[in-house]
């Protein structure tokens, strides 16, 4: 019974976390690093004054596209959470394909903005930005993964309770 309560609490907190679309990636970053994402990027990038205007305009355009991908990712997570207890082969296939597509879209976004940024801030600084951004997205994805149950987690727990 204790396990069932823990699972219920875990699932509830997972659903609450993933469905809280108001909790943007930016808030997760602020919670992890104590700074807003823009502050973190600013302190890490050290863009000189001559490049700053062009860089920040590009960064804002990048963020707009990244947030759209982030919303798609949140929708996929919510879809998974809604369906994971009764996950069919078809639904699993749909979710995995959509998730892989979303991951590829992130890769394309990194490539697109790396090419744009290297023209403005040079290849080393553009690489630095992509490295930072990829690291932040990996940390966010890790936080999210830790908050949602794996396929079959509840089934395994139910089997252990009956023994």
C-alpha positions as CSV (number, residue, x, y, z in Angstrom):
1,X,0.0,0.0,0.0
2,X,2.9,2.3,0.8
3,X,4.3,1.7,-2.7
4,X,1.0,2.5,-4.3
5,X,0.8,5.8,-2.4
6,X,4.4,6.7,-3.4
7,X,3.5,5.9,-7.0
8,X,0.4,8.0,-6.9
9,X,2.3,10.9,-5.4
10,X,5.1,10.5,-8.0
11,X,2.6,10.4,-10.9
12,X,0.7,13.4,-9.6
13,X,3.9,15.4,-9.2
14,X,5.1,14.3,-12.6
15,X,1.8,15.3,-14.2
16,X,1.9,18.6,-12.4
17,X,5.5,19.3,-13.4
18,X,5.0,18.4,-17.1
19,X,1.6,20.0,-17.5
20,X,2.8,23.2,-15.9
21,X,3.5,24.9,-19.3
22,X,3.9,28.1,-17.4
23,X,7.1,26.6,-16.0
24,X,9.2,27.5,-19.0
25,X,12.6,26.1,-19.6
26,X,13.9,29.5,-18.5
27,X,12.4,28.9,-15.0
28,X,14.1,25.5,-14.8
29,X,17.4,27.1,-15.7
30,X,16.9,29.8,-13.1
31,X,16.2,27.1,-10.5
32,X,19.3,25.2,-11.4
33,X,21.8,28.1,-11.9
34,X,20.2,30.9,-9.9
35,X,20.2,33.2,-13.0
36,X,17.8,33.9,-15.9
37,X,18.8,32.2,-19.1
38,X,19.7,35.5,-20.7
39,X,21.9,36.4,-17.7
40,X,23.6,33.0,-18.0
41,X,24.2,33.4,-21.7
42,X,25.5,37.0,-21.2
43,X,28.0,36.0,-18.5
44,X,29.2,33.0,-20.5
45,X,29.4,34.5,-23.9
46,X,31.3,37.7,-23.2
47,X,30.2,39.2,-26.5
48,X,32.1,42.5,-27.3
49,X,30.2,45.8,-27.7
50,X,30.6,45.8,-31.5
51,X,28.9,42.4,-31.8
52,X,26.3,42.8,-29.0
53,X,23.4,44.3,-30.9
54,X,23.5,41.8,-33.7
55,X,24.1,38.9,-31.3
56,X,21.2,39.7,-29.0
57,X,18.8,40.2,-32.0
58,X,19.9,36.8,-33.2
59,X,19.6,35.3,-29.7
60,X,16.0,36.6,-29.4
61,X,15.1,35.1,-32.8
62,X,16.7,31.9,-31.7
63,X,14.8,31.8,-28.4
64,X,11.5,32.4,-30.2
65,X,12.1,29.3,-32.3
66,X,13.5,27.3,-29.4
67,X,10.4,28.1,-27.3
68,X,8.1,26.8,-30.1
69,X,10.1,23.5,-30.1
70,X,9.9,23.5,-26.3
71,X,6.1,23.8,-26.3
72,X,6.0,20.8,-28.8
73,X,8.2,18.9,-26.4
74,X,5.9,19.7,-23.4
75,X,2.9,18.7,-25.5
76,X,4.6,15.3,-26.2
77,X,5.4,14.8,-22.5
78,X,1.8,15.6,-21.6
79,X,0.5,13.2,-24.2
80,X,2.8,10.5,-22.8
81,X,1.8,11.1,-19.2
82,X,-1.9,11.0,-20.2
83,X,-1.4,7.7,-22.0
84,X,1.5,5.8,-20.4
85,X,-0.6,3.6,-18.2
86,X,-2.5,2.2,-21.2
87,X,0.1,2.7,-23.8
88,X,-0.6,0.8,-27.0
89,X,1.9,-0.1,-29.7
90,X,0.4,2.5,-32.0
91,X,0.5,5.3,-29.4
92,X,4.1,4.3,-28.3
93,X,5.1,4.4,-32.0
94,X,3.5,7.8,-32.5
95,X,5.1,9.3,-29.4
96,X,8.6,8.0,-30.2
97,X,8.5,9.2,-33.8
98,X,7.2,12.6,-32.7
99,X,9.9,12.8,-30.0
100,X,12.6,11.8,-32.5
101,X,11.4,14.4,-34.9
102,X,11.4,17.1,-32.2
103,X,15.0,16.1,-31.3
104,X,16.0,16.4,-35.0
105,X,14.3,19.9,-35.1
106,X,16.5,21.0,-32.2
107,X,19.5,19.8,-34.1
108,X,18.5,21.7,-37.2
109,X,17.9,24.8,-35.0
110,X,21.4,24.5,-33.6
111,X,22.9,24.2,-37.1
112,X,20.9,27.1,-38.4
113,X,21.9,29.5,-35.7
114,X,25.5,28.3,-35.5
115,X,25.9,29.3,-39.2
116,X,24.2,32.7,-38.5
117,X,26.1,33.4,-35.4
118,X,29.5,32.5,-36.7
119,X,29.1,35.3,-39.2
120,X,28.5,37.8,-36.4
121,X,30.6,36.6,-33.5
122,X,33.1,34.1,-35.1
123,X,33.2,30.3,-35.1
124,X,34.7,29.9,-31.6
125,X,32.0,32.1,-29.9
126,X,29.2,30.5,-32.0
127,X,30.5,27.1,-31.0
128,X,30.5,28.3,-27.4
129,X,26.9,29.4,-27.7
130,X,25.8,26.1,-29.2
131,X,27.7,24.2,-26.5
132,X,26.1,26.2,-23.8
133,X,22.6,25.9,-25.3
134,X,23.0,22.1,-25.9
135,X,24.1,21.7,-22.3
136,X,21.2,23.7,-20.9
137,X,18.7,21.7,-23.1
138,X,20.3,18.4,-21.9
139,X,20.0,19.5,-18.3
140,X,16.3,20.5,-18.8
141,X,15.6,17.2,-20.6
142,X,17.3,15.3,-17.7
143,X,15.1,17.1,-15.1
144,X,12.0,16.3,-17.2
145,X,13.0,12.6,-17.6
146,X,13.5,12.3,-13.9
147,X,10.0,13.7,-13.3
148,X,8.1,11.3,-15.5
149,X,7.7,7.5,-15.0
150,X,9.3,5.1,-17.4
151,X,7.0,2.8,-19.4
152,X,6.0,-0.2,-17.2
153,X,7.0,1.4,-13.9
154,X,3.5,1.1,-12.4
155,X,3.1,-2.4,-13.8
156,X,6.3,-3.6,-12.2
157,X,5.4,-2.0,-8.8
158,X,1.9,-3.7,-8.9
159,X,3.6,-7.1,-9.5
160,X,6.0,-6.6,-6.5
161,X,3.1,-5.7,-4.2
162,X,1.4,-9.0,-4.9
163,X,4.4,-11.1,-3.8
